[in-house]
Amino acid sequence: MPSPRRRFKILLGIAISGTLLAYLFWEADIGAVVGRLADTHWGFLAASLALIWASLLVRARRWHYLFPPAARPTRLFNALMIGYMGNNLLPLRAGELLRVYVVARRGQNFWTTVATVVVERVLDSLAIGLMLACLFLLMPVPRELQWAALAFVSIDLAAMGVLGLLAAAPQGCRNATDRLLSGRPRLREPLLKALDIVNQGLAGLRTPRHFLPIVLWSTAIWVFLVLSIWAALFAARLDLPLGAAWAVLAFTGLGVSLPSSPGFLGVVQAASVLALALFAVPRMEALSFSLLMHASQFFPVTIYGLALLLVEHVTLSEAKQSARAPS
């Protein structure tokens, strides 16, 4: 049984997803939504799916460079896909720990692998923050979203500042934390351990020959993602500029930072509808697009991830246990 705290987080995520879906579908014309889905341009949808998989291959390649040079991890793409499957089916984004578990089973240090995932998430947040900042500069954003986006960008910049300090002076940061918390051992020990974990994950970034590949692969990830969304827009018969795809990606990145049900159901739909409202797309058409885009990503990734459990000799029950145990 999950702890009361975990139960509360799970129920909160389900409540947020359910509320968003109820709001979006409350006055929706279901027949019109189904009609638009039936009118999908399958060629563009296939292109969108191919670009999504290209972004996943590139993401696995970048993950390799986040490990220390001597680590030599293998089959990172398999672990990544299993992790995404876990995020789609398990609560509390347990897929992140699941992919760490799969990599650790192949001989990598568990906490070093955790640290690389932490650094990867900070890099992704930086990209989302930059996209949101560009949206603010290029087009008017509704006031109710400005505060949420501003908070996200502020936290993102703070995290990048802390990460930069840790990368530049790891021992100095550790010593300063040790001195500041010398009278609070309950807080001092776990925080020092957390600093050590993140410091391990920065080993790849500190390696000079890793820096350029990380930058290039990171750029490629987001280029493939925005092109995938753009192709999905055309698949939904929405002839919109490339900026609309950037807006959907940025709003979705902001939205999935909220608690939600497994697979980010509801959050993806609400973020897409809000983003496309900037381009005067009616809610029904935007909702149809969001369902099409989400389904085209959810089902192939989930099915492939489940198949890879067999390749990696991991059972679903073992996967659930691994996702809960180290938290």
N, C-alpha and C positions, 0 to 999 in steps of 0.2 A: 504493500500500500504506500502511495506517495505521502510525504510529510504534509502537515496542514499548510505550510507555506507554499509548497509546490502545488497542492490542490487549489489554493487560492489563485495562483498565477494561471493555472490551466483554465479555471472557471472564468477568470477575468478575460483571458484571450478569446474564449468561446463567446462570452457576452459581447465583446467589442465586435467580433466578426458577425455575430447574429444581428446586432443592432444596425450595423452598416448595410448588411444585405436586406434587412427589413425596410430600411429607409430607401434604398435604391429601387426595390421591387414594389414598394407600396402602391404606387400609381402607374407602374409600368404596364405597357400593353404586351403581354407575354406572346401573343400571336405575332405581333410585329417583330419582336426580338427573334423569335424562331424563324420568321420569314427572312430576316436579314442574315441569320446564320446559314440558312439554306442557300443563300445567294453568294456564299463565299467564293472568292477567286482562288482555286486550289493551287494554281501555279505559284502565286505570290506567297501562299501559306507554306508551301514546300520550301521556297527560298528563305522564308523567315526561320523555319525550323533548322535548315542547314546552317544558317548564320548563328543561331543559338548554340548549336553543337560546336561550331568553330570557336565561339567564345569560351566554351567549357574546356576544349582542348588547350587553348591558349592559357586559360586560368590554371590548369594543371601544370603547364610548363612554367608559369611564373612561380607557382608554389615551390617548385624544385629549387629555385634560386633564393627562396626565403630560408632554406635550411643552411646550416653551417657547411662549408666546403667539404669537410670530411664525412658528412652524413651519408651521402649517396642513397637517397630514398628511391624506392621502385614502385611502379604501378600506382602512381599518384592519381591518374585519371580514374581508375577503378574506385579508389577511396573517395574521391571527390563525388562521383556519381552516386555511390552508396550513401554518402552524407546528404546529398540533395534529396535522395529518396527518403531518408530519415526525416528531414525537415518537412517533407510533404505528408508523412504518415504519423509522425510522433510529435507529442506536444513539446513546448519550450525549446524549440529548435535543437532537439536532441541529436539531430544529424551531424552537428558540428563535433560533438564528442564521439559520435559513431565513426566518423571518418578518421579522427585521431586514433581511435582504437584499432581500426583496420591497418593504418600505417604502422602503429606500434607493434602489431603482431608480426610484422615483417622485419623487426629488429631495430626500429628507431626508438630513441628515448621518448617516453610518453610525454613528459613535460616540455621537452624541446619542441615536439610536434604541436602541443597545445599553444606554445609561444608563437609558432609560425602562423597559426590560425588567428591569434589575437592581432598580430602585425598585419595580416592580410585584411582583417576587418577594418583596421584603422586606415589602411590605404584605400579601401573601397569607400569608406566614409568621406575621406578627403575628396575623392572623385565626385561623389554625390554633392558634397558641399560646394565644390567649384561649379557644378552644373546649376545648382540653385542660385548661386551668386550671379552667374551669367544671365539667368532668367530674370532676376531682379533688374538687371541693367538694360535688358533688351525689350522687356514687355511689362505691362502693368499686371501685378499679382494681387488677387483679392486680399483685403486687409486681414481676414480671419486666418489666412495661410501665412501671412508675412511673419507673425510672431512665432509660429511653429517652425518655419524655415529658419528664422533668425536664431532661435534657440539651438536648432540642429547645427547650423554653421558655427555658432559660438562654441558649442561643445566639441565640434570637430576640430576647430582651430586650437582649442585648449589641449585636446588629445595629441594633436600633431606637435604642439610645443613641448609637452611632456615627453613624447617619443623622441623628439630631437635632442632634448637634454640627456635622456637615458642613452641615446646612441653616441653622443659626444663625450659624456663624462659619466659612465656607469658607476664606477667606484665612488666618485664624488657624491652622486645622488644617493647611493646606498648609505654612505657615511653620514650624510646630512639627515636622512630619514632615521637612521639609528640614534643619532643624538637628539633629534626633536621628540622622539617617542620613547626615550630611555626610561621615563617614569610610567609608561603605559604598556606593560609587557603583552597584554591580551591583544592589543592592536598592533604592537611593534612586530611580533613574530610573523603573523600572516601577511602583513604588508611587505616585510623584507623578503618573504618567500615569493610573493607576487612579483616584486621587482626583479628577483633572480630569474623567475620564469620568463618575464618579458625580455630581460637582458639576453637570455639564450636565443630568443626569437629574433633579436636584432643582429645576431652574428652574420646572417646572410647579407643584410643591408650594409654592414660594416666592411664586407669584403669588396674591395675596389672593382674586381672583375664581375661582380654580380650586379652592380648598381645600374649600368646601362641596360642589361637585359630586363631587369625589373621594370625600369621606366618604359621600355619599348613594349614589353608584353602587357603591362598595365594599360597603355594607350590602346593596344590592339583589342583588349577585352571590351573596352567601352565603345570603340568604333564598331565592332561586330554587334554588340548589343543594340546600339541605336539604329544600325542598319536593319537588324532583325525586326525591331518595332516598326520601323518605317515600312518594311515589306508587309508586316501584319496589318498596318493601316490600309495599304492598298488591297490586301486580301479581304478586308472588311468593306471594300468599295468606298474608302475615305481618301479622296485625293487631297492630301495635305502636305505642306512643306516639311523639310527635314527637321525644322525647329519643333514641330509637334511631337516628333519621336523623342527628341531631347527632353521636352517637357514631361512626357509620359514616364520616361526613364527616371528623371529627377524626382518627380512626385511619388513614383512607386518606391524608389530608394528611401525617401523620407517616410512613406507610409509603413513599410515593413519594419521600421524601427519600433513601431507600436506593438504591444502585445496582441496576439491574434491566435486563431485556431491553427492547427497544422495546415501547411500549404498556403498560408496567408490568405485564406478565403475571405472575401469581403473587403479586406484592406486593398488588395490589388484592384478590385472593381471600383472602389471609391476613389482611389488615387488616379486611376485612368479617367474617370468621369470628370473629376476636378481639373485635370490637366487639359483635357480636350475642350472644356468649357472656355478656356482662354482663346480657343480658335473657333468659337461659336458653333461647336458641334452639339446638336440636340442630345439630351440625356439618353434617350432610347438607343440612338445610334452609337453613342459612346459606350453604353452598357453592353451592347451586342459585341462591339470590338473587344472590350475587356474580357468578356467570357471566352471569345475565340482565342485571343492571345494567351490567356491563362491556361485554357485546356490544351492548347498546342504545346505548351511547355511542361505542364504538370504530368500528363499521361505518358509521353515517351520517356521522360526522365525517370519517373517512378517505376515503370515496367523494366527499363534497362537496369536501374539500380537493384531491383529485386532479383533480376537474373544474375547480376554480379555477385550477390550474396553466395550463390552456388559456386561461382568461380573462386571466390575468396574463402570458401568453406566456413561461412558464418551463417548461423540460423537467426531467424527473426527474434526468438526469445533471448538468444545470446546478445543480439544487437540492442534490445531493450535494456537488458541488464547493464551492458557496457555504457549505455547512455545515461543511466541513473547513478552508477556507482561512484565515479570520480568527482561528482559535483561538490 
